[in-house]
Amino acid sequence: MPGAVQVNCIEPDGQRVEVQISDGWSLMQGARAQGVQGIDAECGGACSCATCHCYVAADWLMRLPPPTEDETQMLLNVAAERRVGSRLACQIRVTAELDGLVVEFPERQA
């Protein structure tokens, strides 16, 4: 897929799934479109439900823009354990710089 970025998703059962996500899409959009398990995305990507919670691998955190105030507030409402690498997949825009990104999805979103 031209202009696509490889993202390594670890589903709740531990299975690693490599997906190709178009540059500019959100991580949530691309992962859901390719059937990655562990994302509810009840709000469809509007940063208003916290059901696309994911854990970004530590070595990738500094490559992402910091969470917005809205995302930070929504992260207070996640169903699974909140960790240092907790982010909302709807708020991560995939770019060429994120090629190889590793994210894990928790066992529950709600």
N, CA, C and O atoms as a Tinker XYZ file with bonds, in Angstrom:
   440  protein
     1  N      0.847000   -1.170000    0.000000    73     2
     2  CA     0.000000    0.000000    0.000000    64     1     3
     3  C      0.899000    1.243000    0.000000    63     2     4     5
     4  O      1.590000    1.493000    0.988000    81     3
     5  N      0.906000    2.022000   -1.080000    73     3     6
     6  CA     1.750000    3.218000   -1.138000    64     5     7
     7  C      1.350000    4.233000   -0.065000    63     6     8     9
     8  O      0.163000    4.424000    0.202000    81     7
     9  N      2.329000    4.874000    0.540000    73     7    10
    10  CA     2.063000    5.858000    1.578000    64     9    11
    11  C      1.591000    5.261000    2.881000    63    10    12    13
    12  O      1.052000    5.966000    3.734000    81    11
    13  N      1.793000    3.950000    3.044000    73    11    14
    14  CA     1.333000    3.283000    4.261000    64    13    15
    15  C      2.483000    3.108000    5.242000    63    14    16    17
    16  O      3.653000    3.044000    4.867000    81    15
    17  N      2.111000    3.034000    6.486000    73    15    18
    18  CA     3.047000    2.896000    7.589000    64    17    19
    19  C      2.763000    1.564000    8.282000    63    18    20    21
    20  O      1.605000    1.228000    8.528000    81    19
    21  N      3.798000    0.817000    8.592000    73    19    22
    22  CA     3.610000   -0.440000    9.306000    64    21    23
    23  C      3.477000   -0.162000   10.795000    63    22    24    25
    24  O      4.295000    0.538000   11.392000    81    23
    25  N      2.427000   -0.728000   11.380000    73    23    26
    26  CA     2.205000   -0.629000   12.820000    64    25    27
    27  C      2.038000   -2.045000   13.353000    63    26    28    29
    28  O      1.299000   -2.852000   12.789000    81    27
    29  N      2.727000   -2.333000   14.438000    73    27    30
    30  CA     2.680000   -3.647000   15.081000    64    29    31
    31  C      1.722000   -3.565000   16.264000    63    30    32    33
    32  O      2.012000   -2.920000   17.272000    81    31
    33  N      0.580000   -4.228000   16.126000    73    31    34
    34  CA    -0.453000   -4.206000   17.156000    64    33    35
    35  C     -0.430000   -5.526000   17.922000    63    34    36    37
    36  O     -0.371000   -6.603000   17.330000    81    35
    37  N     -0.475000   -5.420000   19.232000    73    35    38
    38  CA    -0.557000   -6.605000   20.075000    64    37    39
    39  C     -1.971000   -6.641000   20.632000    63    38    40    41
    40  O     -2.369000   -5.788000   21.426000    81    39
    41  N     -2.722000   -7.652000   20.197000    73    39    42
    42  CA    -4.115000   -7.780000   20.603000    64    41    43
    43  C     -4.199000   -8.260000   22.051000    63    42    44    45
    44  O     -3.209000   -8.738000   22.606000    81    43
    45  N     -5.388000   -8.133000   22.669000    73    43    46
    46  CA    -5.527000   -8.535000   24.073000    64    45    47
    47  C     -5.094000   -9.963000   24.379000    63    46    48    49
    48  O     -4.673000  -10.254000   25.499000    81    47
    49  N     -5.192000  -10.857000   23.398000    73    47    50
    50  CA    -4.789000  -12.252000   23.642000    64    49    51
    51  C     -3.289000  -12.465000   23.445000    63    50    52    53
    52  O     -2.798000  -13.588000   23.561000    81    51
    53  N     -2.557000  -11.380000   23.146000    73    51    54
    54  CA    -1.114000  -11.464000   22.973000    64    53    55
    55  C     -0.664000  -11.661000   21.540000    63    54    56    57
    56  O      0.533000  -11.614000   21.252000    81    55
    57  N     -1.611000  -11.880000   20.635000    73    55    58
    58  CA    -1.253000  -12.070000   19.221000    64    57    59
    59  C     -0.766000  -10.760000   18.620000    63    58    60    61
    60  O     -1.382000   -9.710000   18.800000    81    59
    61  N      0.352000  -10.841000   17.903000    73    59    62
    62  CA     0.938000   -9.671000   17.240000    64    61    63
    63  C      0.420000   -9.635000   15.810000    63    62    64    65
    64  O      0.523000  -10.618000   15.076000    81    63
    65  N     -0.139000   -8.489000   15.422000    73    63    66
    66  CA    -0.692000   -8.304000   14.086000    64    65    67
    67  C     -0.011000   -7.098000   13.460000    63    66    68    69
    68  O     -0.050000   -5.997000   14.011000    81    67
    69  N      0.614000   -7.309000   12.304000    73    67    70
    70  CA     1.229000   -6.193000   11.571000    64    69    71
    71  C      0.192000   -5.640000   10.611000    63    70    72    73
    72  O     -0.376000   -6.380000    9.808000    81    71
    73  N     -0.053000   -4.339000   10.693000    73    71    74
    74  CA    -1.011000   -3.698000    9.800000    64    73    75
    75  C     -0.334000   -2.563000    9.050000    63    74    76    77
    76  O      0.646000   -1.984000    9.517000    81    75
    77  N     -0.870000   -2.260000    7.891000    73    75    78
    78  CA    -0.409000   -1.127000    7.093000    64    77    79
    79  C     -1.490000   -0.060000    7.179000    63    78    80    81
    80  O     -2.633000   -0.294000    6.789000    81    79
    81  N     -1.129000    1.107000    7.689000    73    79    82
    82  CA    -2.093000    2.190000    7.880000    64    81    83
    83  C     -1.673000    3.376000    7.019000    63    82    84    85
    84  O     -0.507000    3.769000    7.012000    81    83
    85  N     -2.621000    3.932000    6.305000    73    83    86
    86  CA    -2.343000    5.075000    5.437000    64    85    87
    87  C     -1.848000    6.263000    6.240000    63    86    88    89
    88  O     -2.383000    6.577000    7.303000    81    87
    89  N     -0.837000    6.911000    5.728000    73    87    90
    90  CA    -0.286000    8.125000    6.328000    64    89    91
    91  C     -1.416000    9.139000    6.508000    63    90    92    93
    92  O     -2.148000    9.437000    5.565000    81    91
    93  N     -1.550000    9.667000    7.730000    73    91    94
    94  CA    -2.578000   10.653000    8.018000    64    93    95
    95  C     -3.808000   10.093000    8.709000    63    94    96    97
    96  O     -4.572000   10.845000    9.314000    81    95
    97  N     -4.010000    8.783000    8.629000    73    95    98
    98  CA    -5.139000    8.165000    9.330000    64    97    99
    99  C     -4.816000    8.096000   10.811000    63    98   100   101
   100  O     -3.654000    8.177000   11.206000    81    99
   101  N     -5.850000    7.944000   11.628000    73    99   102
   102  CA    -5.593000    7.694000   13.042000    64   101   103
   103  C     -5.267000    6.215000   13.209000    63   102   104   105
   104  O     -5.680000    5.378000   12.406000    81   103
   105  N     -4.533000    5.914000   14.247000    73   103   106
   106  CA    -4.221000    4.529000   14.572000    64   105   107
   107  C     -5.507000    3.728000   14.741000    63   106   108   109
   108  O     -5.594000    2.589000   14.282000    81   107
   109  N     -6.493000    4.310000   15.388000    73   107   110
   110  CA    -7.771000    3.639000   15.605000    64   109   111
   111  C     -8.441000    3.294000   14.282000    63   110   112   113
   112  O     -8.884000    2.160000   14.099000    81   111
   113  N     -8.526000    4.243000   13.358000    73   111   114
   114  CA    -9.161000    3.996000   12.055000    64   113   115
   115  C     -8.483000    2.851000   11.313000    63   114   116   117
   116  O     -9.139000    1.916000   10.854000    81   115
   117  N     -7.183000    2.937000   11.204000    73   115   118
   118  CA    -6.434000    1.944000   10.445000    64   117   119
   119  C     -6.480000    0.562000   11.057000    63   118   120   121
   120  O     -6.650000   -0.430000   10.348000    81   119
   121  N     -6.331000    0.489000   12.370000    73   119   122
   122  CA    -6.336000   -0.812000   13.045000    64   121   123
   123  C     -7.722000   -1.459000   12.957000    63   122   124   125
   124  O     -7.828000   -2.658000   12.698000    81   123
   125  N     -8.763000   -0.689000   13.166000    73   123   126
   126  CA   -10.127000   -1.241000   13.074000    64   125   127
   127  C    -10.438000   -1.690000   11.658000    63   126   128   129
   128  O    -11.050000   -2.739000   11.457000    81   127
   129  N    -10.018000   -0.901000   10.671000    73   127   130
   130  CA   -10.289000   -1.250000    9.272000    64   129   131
   131  C     -9.650000   -2.585000    8.899000    63   130   132   133
   132  O    -10.110000   -3.267000    7.984000    81   131
   133  N     -8.592000   -2.950000    9.610000    73   131   134
   134  CA    -7.902000   -4.198000    9.304000    64   133   135
   135  C     -8.193000   -5.309000   10.312000    63   134   136   137
   136  O     -7.512000   -6.335000   10.340000    81   135
   137  N     -9.213000   -5.088000   11.136000    73   135   138
   138  CA    -9.703000   -6.146000   12.001000    64   137   139
   139  C     -8.924000   -6.396000   13.274000    63   138   140   141
   140  O     -9.069000   -7.460000   13.877000    81   139
   141  N     -8.101000   -5.449000   13.704000    73   139   142
   142  CA    -7.366000   -5.628000   14.959000    64   141   143
   143  C     -8.373000   -5.701000   16.109000    63   142   144   145
   144  O     -9.277000   -4.872000   16.208000    81   143
   145  N     -8.207000   -6.691000   16.964000    73   143   146
   146  CA    -9.093000   -6.897000   18.112000    64   145   147
   147  C     -8.666000   -6.017000   19.289000    63   146   148   149
   148  O     -7.488000   -5.702000   19.453000    81   147
   149  N     -9.651000   -5.629000   20.104000    73   147   150
   150  CA    -9.342000   -4.900000   21.324000    64   149   151
   151  C     -9.672000   -3.422000   21.274000    63   150   152   153
   152  O     -9.336000   -2.683000   22.198000    81   151
   153  N    -10.330000   -2.977000   20.200000    73   151   154
   154  CA   -10.692000   -1.560000   20.061000    64   153   155
   155  C    -12.210000   -1.481000   19.931000    63   154   156   157
   156  O    -12.773000   -2.020000   18.978000    81   155
   157  N    -12.876000   -0.824000   20.868000    73   155   158
   158  CA   -14.327000   -0.640000   20.761000    64   157   159
   159  C    -14.645000    0.618000   19.960000    63   158   160   161
   160  O    -15.493000    0.580000   19.069000    81   159
   161  N    -13.982000    1.725000   20.262000    73   159   162
   162  CA   -14.161000    2.999000   19.540000    64   161   163
   163  C    -15.626000    3.399000   19.449000    63   162   164   165
   164  O    -16.132000    3.697000   18.367000    81   163
   165  N    -16.296000    3.404000   20.579000    73   163   166
   166  CA   -17.725000    3.720000   20.619000    64   165   167
   167  C    -18.051000    5.096000   20.042000    63   166   168   169
   168  O    -19.114000    5.268000   19.446000    81   167
   169  N    -17.174000    6.069000   20.201000    73   167   170
   170  CA   -17.465000    7.423000   19.710000    64   169   171
   171  C    -17.002000    7.641000   18.274000    63   170   172   173
   172  O    -17.235000    8.708000   17.706000    81   171
   173  N    -16.355000    6.654000   17.688000    73   171   174
   174  CA   -15.926000    6.764000   16.295000    64   173   175
   175  C    -14.696000    7.631000   16.075000    63   174   176   177
   176  O    -14.374000    7.979000   14.939000    81   175
   177  N    -14.017000    7.977000   17.141000    73   175   178
   178  CA   -12.780000    8.751000   16.999000    64   177   179
   179  C    -12.893000   10.201000   17.425000    63   178   180   181
   180  O    -12.045000   11.016000   17.060000    81   179
   181  N    -13.919000   10.540000   18.187000    73   179   182
   182  CA   -14.143000   11.924000   18.603000    64   181   183
   183  C    -13.506000   12.265000   19.947000    63   182   184   185
   184  O    -13.750000   13.343000   20.489000    81   183
   185  N    -12.696000   11.362000   20.491000    73   183   186
   186  CA   -12.032000   11.577000   21.785000    64   185   187
   187  C    -13.058000   11.849000   22.888000    63   186   188   189
   188  O    -12.893000   12.755000   23.706000    81   187
   189  N    -14.133000   11.028000   22.886000    73   187   190
   190  CA   -15.155000   11.245000   23.902000    64   189   191
   191  C    -15.637000    9.964000   24.579000    63   190   192   193
   192  O    -16.681000    9.966000   25.232000    81   191
   193  N    -14.869000    8.841000   24.428000    73   191   194
   194  CA   -15.348000    7.616000   25.072000    64   193   195
   195  C    -14.245000    6.800000   25.755000    63   194   196   197
   196  O    -14.548000    5.992000   26.632000    81   195
   197  N    -13.010000    6.983000   25.390000    73   195   198
   198  CA   -11.873000    6.256000   25.984000    64   197   199
   199  C    -11.911000    4.755000   25.719000    63   198   200   201
   200  O    -11.319000    3.986000   26.477000    81   199
   201  N    -12.602000    4.313000   24.644000    73   199   202
   202  CA   -12.676000    2.878000   24.354000    64   201   203
   203  C    -11.745000    2.463000   23.214000    63   202   204   205
   204  O    -11.939000    1.420000   22.590000    81   203
   205  N    -10.740000    3.287000   22.954000    73   203   206
   206  CA    -9.672000    2.901000   22.011000    64   205   207
   207  C     -8.321000    3.023000   22.718000    63   206   208   209
   208  O     -7.286000    3.270000   22.099000    81   207
   209  N     -8.374000    2.843000   24.019000    73   207   210
   210  CA    -7.187000    2.912000   24.882000    64   209   211
   211  C     -6.133000    1.920000   24.392000    63   210   212   213
   212  O     -6.446000    0.778000   24.058000    81   211
   213  N     -4.910000    2.365000   24.356000    73   211   214
   214  CA    -3.805000    1.477000   23.979000    64   213   215
   215  C     -2.572000    1.849000   24.788000    63   214   216   217
   216  O     -2.511000    2.905000   25.417000    81   215
   217  N     -1.597000    0.956000   24.755000    73   215   218
   218  CA    -0.317000    1.183000   25.417000    64   217   219
   219  C      0.751000    1.292000   24.336000    63   218   220   221
   220  O      1.023000    0.330000   23.617000    81   219
   221  N      1.345000    2.457000   24.232000    73   219   222
   222  CA     2.417000    2.675000   23.263000    64   221   223
   223  C      3.719000    2.182000   23.896000    63   222   224   225
   224  O      4.030000    2.512000   25.040000    81   223
   225  N      4.471000    1.390000   23.138000    73   223   226
   226  CA     5.750000    0.877000   23.642000    64   225   227
   227  C      6.649000    2.044000   24.054000    63   226   228   229
   228  O      6.685000    3.080000   23.390000    81   227
   229  N      7.364000    1.861000   25.146000    73   227   230
   230  CA     8.176000    2.930000   25.748000    64   229   231
   231  C      9.124000    3.604000   24.765000    63   230   232   233
   232  O      9.283000    4.824000   24.798000    81   231
   233  N      9.755000    2.824000   23.888000    73   231   234
   234  CA    10.725000    3.430000   22.973000    64   233   235
   235  C     10.071000    4.254000   21.869000    63   234   236   237
   236  O     10.778000    4.872000   21.074000    81   235
   237  N      8.751000    4.280000   21.797000    73   235   238
   238  CA     8.033000    5.075000   20.798000    64   237   239
   239  C      7.384000    6.320000   21.398000    63   238   240   241
   240  O      6.993000    7.222000   20.657000    81   239
   241  N      7.263000    6.387000   22.697000    73   239   242
   242  CA     6.537000    7.495000   23.327000    64   241   243
   243  C      7.066000    8.874000   22.951000    63   242   244   245
   244  O      6.281000    9.784000   22.685000    81   243
   245  N      8.354000    9.037000   22.926000    73   243   246
   246  CA     8.944000   10.355000   22.637000    64   245   247
   247  C      8.786000   10.757000   21.175000    63   246   248   249
   248  O      9.017000   11.915000   20.827000    81   247
   249  N      8.399000    9.826000   20.321000    73   247   250
   250  CA     8.200000   10.141000   18.902000    64   249   251
   251  C      6.794000   10.653000   18.622000    63   250   252   253
   252  O      6.510000   11.153000   17.534000    81   251
   253  N      5.927000   10.525000   19.604000    73   251   254
   254  CA     4.551000   10.990000   19.449000    64   253   255
   255  C      4.392000   12.391000   20.008000    63   254   256   257
   256  O      5.070000   12.753000   20.970000    81   255
   257  N      3.508000   13.183000   19.421000    73   255   258
   258  CA     3.187000   14.462000   20.066000    64   257   259
   259  C      2.548000   14.167000   21.427000    63   258   260   261
   260  O      1.916000   13.124000   21.595000    81   259
   261  N      2.703000   15.053000   22.377000    73   259   262
   262  CA     2.088000   14.805000   23.691000    64   261   263
   263  C      0.565000   14.799000   23.572000    63   262   264   265
   264  O      0.010000   15.398000   22.651000    81   263
   265  N     -0.111000   14.121000   24.504000    73   263   266
   266  CA    -1.575000   14.128000   24.461000    64   265   267
   267  C     -2.127000   15.532000   24.674000    63   266   268   269
   268  O     -1.555000   16.335000   25.410000    81   267
   269  N     -3.245000   15.810000   24.018000    73   267   270
   270  CA    -3.928000   17.084000   24.223000    64   269   271
   271  C     -4.601000   17.067000   25.596000    63   270   272   273
   272  O     -4.670000   16.026000   26.250000    81   271
   273  N     -5.085000   18.204000   26.016000    73   271   274
   274  CA    -5.809000   18.278000   27.290000    64   273   275
   275  C     -7.047000   17.383000   27.253000    63   274   276   277
   276  O     -7.361000   16.719000   28.241000    81   275
   277  N     -7.754000   17.363000   26.114000    73   275   278
   278  CA    -8.941000   16.503000   25.986000    64   277   279
   279  C     -8.570000   15.036000   26.134000    63   278   280   281
   280  O     -9.252000   14.292000   26.839000    81   279
   281  N     -7.491000   14.612000   25.471000    73   279   282
   282  CA    -7.070000   13.216000   25.582000    64   281   283
   283  C     -6.665000   12.889000   27.009000    63   282   284   285
   284  O     -7.026000   11.834000   27.530000    81   283
   285  N     -5.932000   13.769000   27.637000    73   283   286
   286  CA    -5.506000   13.559000   29.028000    64   285   287
   287  C     -6.715000   13.377000   29.935000    63   286   288   289
   288  O     -6.707000   12.514000   30.813000    81   287
   289  N     -7.751000   14.180000   29.730000    73   287   290
   290  CA    -8.972000   14.056000   30.534000    64   289   291
   291  C     -9.680000   12.726000   30.267000    63   290   292   293
   292  O    -10.157000   12.081000   31.200000    81   291
   293  N     -9.750000   12.313000   28.995000    73   291   294
   294  CA   -10.413000   11.057000   28.659000    64   293   295
   295  C     -9.638000    9.858000   29.206000    63   294   296   297
   296  O    -10.239000    8.842000   29.556000    81   295
   297  N     -8.331000    9.966000   29.281000    73   295   298
   298  CA    -7.527000    8.862000   29.822000    64   297   299
   299  C     -7.822000    8.597000   31.295000    63   298   300   301
   300  O     -7.472000    7.537000   31.814000    81   299
   301  N     -8.458000    9.542000   31.968000    73   299   302
   302  CA    -8.871000    9.329000   33.354000    64   301   303
   303  C    -10.029000    8.339000   33.435000    63   302   304   305
   304  O    -10.345000    7.833000   34.512000    81   303
   305  N    -10.664000    8.063000   32.287000    73   303   306
   306  CA   -11.862000    7.228000   32.253000    64   305   307
   307  C    -11.635000    5.844000   31.643000    63   306   308   309
   308  O    -12.607000    5.137000   31.374000    81   307
   309  N    -10.409000    5.444000   31.420000    73   307   310
   310  CA   -10.166000    4.146000   30.795000    64   309   311
   311  C    -10.565000    3.012000   31.732000    63   310   312   313
   312  O    -10.468000    3.131000   32.954000    81   311
   313  N    -11.018000    1.906000   31.133000    73   311   314
   314  CA   -11.484000    0.755000   31.920000    64   313   315
   315  C    -10.327000   -0.112000   32.405000    63   314   316   317
   316  O    -10.385000   -0.666000   33.502000    81   315
   317  N     -9.285000   -0.230000   31.601000    73   315   318
   318  CA    -8.126000   -1.045000   31.972000    64   317   319
   319  C     -7.108000   -0.175000   32.709000    63   318   320   321
   320  O     -7.234000    1.048000   32.762000    81   319
   321  N     -6.118000   -0.823000   33.265000    73   319   322
   322  CA    -5.063000   -0.117000   33.992000    64   321   323
   323  C     -4.452000    0.992000   33.132000    63   322   324   325
   324  O     -4.125000    0.776000   31.966000    81   323
   325  N     -4.306000    2.164000   33.715000    73   323   326
   326  CA    -3.625000    3.261000   33.034000    64   325   327
   327  C     -2.138000    3.137000   33.322000    63   326   328   329
   328  O     -1.729000    2.953000   34.468000    81   327
   329  N     -1.330000    3.241000   32.261000    73   327   330
   330  CA     0.122000    3.109000   32.382000    64   329   331
   331  C      0.799000    4.343000   31.797000    63   330   332   333
   332  O      0.145000    5.212000   31.221000    81   331
   333  N      2.110000    4.404000   31.955000    73   331   334
   334  CA     2.885000    5.513000   31.398000    64   333   335
   335  C      2.636000    5.656000   29.897000    63   334   336   337
   336  O      2.539000    6.778000   29.399000    81   335
   337  N      2.530000    4.556000   29.172000    73   335   338
   338  CA     2.343000    4.599000   27.724000    64   337   339
   339  C      0.900000    4.652000   27.271000    63   338   340   341
   340  O      0.623000    4.468000   26.086000    81   339
   341  N     -0.029000    4.899000   28.183000    73   339   342
   342  CA    -1.441000    4.943000   27.813000    64   341   343
   343  C     -1.746000    6.111000   26.888000    63   342   344   345
   344  O     -1.376000    7.254000   27.155000    81   343
   345  N     -2.422000    5.799000   25.804000    73   343   346
   346  CA    -2.884000    6.810000   24.849000    64   345   347
   347  C     -4.216000    6.344000   24.282000    63   346   348   349
   348  O     -4.609000    5.192000   24.467000    81   347
   349  N     -4.907000    7.239000   23.594000    73   347   350
   350  CA    -6.113000    6.882000   22.864000    64   349   351
   351  C     -5.728000    6.744000   21.403000    63   350   352   353
   352  O     -5.156000    7.661000   20.814000    81   351
   353  N     -6.041000    5.598000   20.822000    73   351   354
   354  CA    -5.639000    5.324000   19.438000    64   353   355
   355  C     -6.262000    6.306000   18.450000    63   354   356   357
   356  O     -5.700000    6.543000   17.381000    81   355
   357  N     -7.404000    6.875000   18.789000    73   355   358
   358  CA    -8.041000    7.846000   17.890000    64   357   359
   359  C     -7.259000    9.150000   17.813000    63   358   360   361
   360  O     -7.451000    9.938000   16.887000    81   359
   361  N     -6.391000    9.378000   18.769000    73   359   362
   362  CA    -5.638000   10.637000   18.814000    64   361   363
   363  C     -4.215000   10.507000   18.288000    63   362   364   365
   364  O     -3.460000   11.479000   18.297000    81   363
   365  N     -3.846000    9.331000   17.835000    73   363   366
   366  CA    -2.506000    9.123000   17.273000    64   365   367
   367  C     -2.620000    9.131000   15.759000    63   366   368   369
   368  O     -3.171000    8.203000   15.167000    81   367
   369  N     -2.098000   10.182000   15.131000    73   367   370
   370  CA    -2.074000   10.286000   13.670000    64   369   371
   371  C     -0.839000    9.560000   13.160000    63   370   372   373
   372  O      0.283000    9.834000   13.585000    81   371
   373  N     -1.064000    8.641000   12.252000    73   371   374
   374  CA     0.029000    7.848000   11.700000    64   373   375
   375  C      0.775000    8.682000   10.659000    63   374   376   377
   376  O      0.175000    9.263000    9.754000    81   375
   377  N      2.092000    8.722000   10.811000    73   375   378
   378  CA     2.967000    9.422000    9.869000    64   377   379
   379  C      4.142000    8.502000    9.542000    63   378   380   381
   380  O      4.362000    7.497000   10.219000    81   379
   381  N      4.882000    8.852000    8.510000    73   379   382
   382  CA     6.033000    8.037000    8.103000    64   381   383
   383  C      7.018000    7.847000    9.253000    63   382   384   385
   384  O      7.682000    6.814000    9.331000    81   383
   385  N      7.118000    8.827000   10.142000    73   383   386
   386  CA     8.039000    8.736000   11.275000    64   385   387
   387  C      7.647000    7.641000   12.262000    63   386   388   389
   388  O      8.451000    7.242000   13.104000    81   387
   389  N      6.420000    7.160000   12.158000    73   387   390
   390  CA     5.944000    6.123000   13.081000    64   389   391
   391  C      6.007000    4.727000   12.474000    63   390   392   393
   392  O      5.436000    3.786000   13.025000    81   391
   393  N      6.697000    4.585000   11.346000    73   391   394
   394  CA     6.826000    3.272000   10.722000    64   393   395
   395  C      7.494000    2.313000   11.697000    63   394   396   397
   396  O      8.612000    2.561000   12.149000    81   395
   397  N      6.808000    1.211000   12.023000    73   395   398
   398  CA     7.322000    0.236000   12.979000    64   397   399
   399  C      6.743000    0.394000   14.378000    63   398   400   401
   400  O      7.074000   -0.386000   15.271000    81   399
   401  N      5.887000    1.384000   14.584000    73   399   402
   402  CA     5.269000    1.636000   15.884000    64   401   403
   403  C      4.722000    0.346000   16.498000    63   402   404   405
   404  O      4.166000   -0.500000   15.798000    81   403
   405  N      4.888000    0.210000   17.809000    73   403   406
   406  CA     4.374000   -0.954000   18.538000    64   405   407
   407  C      3.372000   -0.461000   19.579000    63   406   408   409
   408  O      3.691000    0.379000   20.421000    81   407
   409  N      2.150000   -1.004000   19.505000    73   407   410
   410  CA     1.103000   -0.663000   20.475000    64   409   411
   411  C      0.418000   -1.941000   20.938000    63   410   412   413
   412  O      0.298000   -2.914000   20.194000    81   411
   413  N     -0.022000   -1.907000   22.173000    73   411   414
   414  CA    -0.729000   -3.048000   22.760000    64   413   415
   415  C     -2.110000   -2.587000   23.184000    63   414   416   417
   416  O     -2.277000   -1.479000   23.695000    81   415
   417  N     -3.106000   -3.450000   22.967000    73   415   418
   418  CA    -4.474000   -3.126000   23.370000    64   417   419
   419  C     -4.844000   -3.946000   24.591000    63   418   420   421
   420  O     -4.576000   -5.146000   24.637000    81   419
   421  N     -5.464000   -3.304000   25.592000    73   419   422
   422  CA    -5.795000   -4.004000   26.843000    64   421   423
   423  C     -6.938000   -4.997000   26.669000    63   422   424   425
   424  O     -7.609000   -5.020000   25.637000    81   423
   425  N     -7.146000   -5.816000   27.695000    73   423   426
   426  CA    -8.176000   -6.854000   27.660000    64   425   427
   427  C     -9.591000   -6.298000   27.629000    63   426   428   429
   428  O    -10.509000   -6.946000   27.124000    81   427
   429  N     -9.764000   -5.107000   28.165000    73   427   430
   430  CA   -11.118000   -4.533000   28.150000    64   429   431
   431  C    -11.065000   -3.034000   27.891000    63   430   432   433
   432  O    -10.104000   -2.351000   28.244000    81   431
   433  N    -12.124000   -2.550000   27.267000    73   431   434
   434  CA   -12.234000   -1.132000   26.944000    64   433   435
   435  C    -13.390000   -0.489000   27.689000    63   434   436   437
   436  O    -13.434000    0.733000   27.830000    81   435
   437  N    -14.315000   -1.290000   28.162000    73   435   438
   438  CA   -15.494000   -0.730000   28.846000    64   437   439
   439  C    -15.789000   -1.509000   30.104000    63   438   440
   440  O    -16.741000   -1.194000   30.818000    81   439
